[in-house]
Amino acid sequence: MTTDSWVNETLYPAWGQRFRVWHELARVQSAFQDIMIFESETHGRVMLLDGVVQITEGDEFVYQEMITHPPLLAHGAAERVLIIGAGDGGVLKRVLQHRNVTRAVMVEIDGEVIRLAKQFLPGIGGTAWTDPRAEVIVGDGIDYVQRAPDAAFDVLIVDSTDPIGVGEALFTDDFYANAARILAPGGLIVNQCGVPFMQADELGDTSLRRAKFFPHVGAYVAAVPTYVGGFMTLGFAAKVPGLDAVPVATIRARAEAAGMLGTTRYWTPEVHWSAFQLPPYIARHLPPRG
């Protein structure tokens, strides 16, 4: 069905964005959330969950590259990666761009997100779905993390909705305790912490929780046009110091060895380093170091 209607994002009650809908492709009420995919005039195909923009074909590369490449390259030797959420497949695709990754497990609670992404957003995940290194599980990421063996992964990427509804349990003490347990020595976790201009409490509360279980807590930023309100923050917590301050030359050498240097549209070694240099209005929501 081709329409000339508009979709208004419902994330904030008093401010937002809207898209002109050229063609509605899917509207499904899953067991967990309302899923809508449509063709927009300006951003290609767009996926909304419960009225909130999750991904657009136009700018997905920014978020997907920045939630994936910085943690893997900061670690420097990540072979085993666990992804919670990210049902569109974009994070999985970027993880598998790193030739040193031998195992990538993705756990998405809503199988309908995966099904619809494969059908209507096939370019997002690409061939990641059939990569022999990938294991895609439709299930509860909380349960998976609780049951996973100690030190089973090097990097944990949490690509979830905000801490309401389906995503709420991914921001708890229990989750971060188990995350620390299943990460090997030298391991780290990254998760989206919202847009601090509008969601500062999300970054602050999450950072305080992570600090109970990880000795080194910080964040970095990415400018994603459809995550309105300025910088999106990505919370970063590590078992060892210095992973948020790896020199540009080292990051470049690691990216070249991983086989993904020159394949990106947003991430570069210089952007990687600068993303950790936070504006004061964001940095003040992190726990003090020392």
Secondary structure, DSSP 8 states (H G I E B T S, - for coil): -EEEEEEE--SSSS---EEEEEEEEEEEE-SS-EEEEEEESSSSEEEEETTEEEEETTTHHHHHHHHHHHHHHHHSS--EEEEEE-TTSHHHHHHTTSTT--EEEEEES-HHHHHHHHHH-HHHHGGGGG-TTEEEEES-HHHHHHHS-TT-EEEEEEE---SSGGGGGGGSHHHHHHHHHHEEEEEEEEEE---HHHHHHHHHHHHHHHHTT-SEEEEEEE--TTS-SS-EEEEEEESSTTTT---HHHHHHHHHHHT-TT--SS--HHHHHHHTS--HHHHTTS----
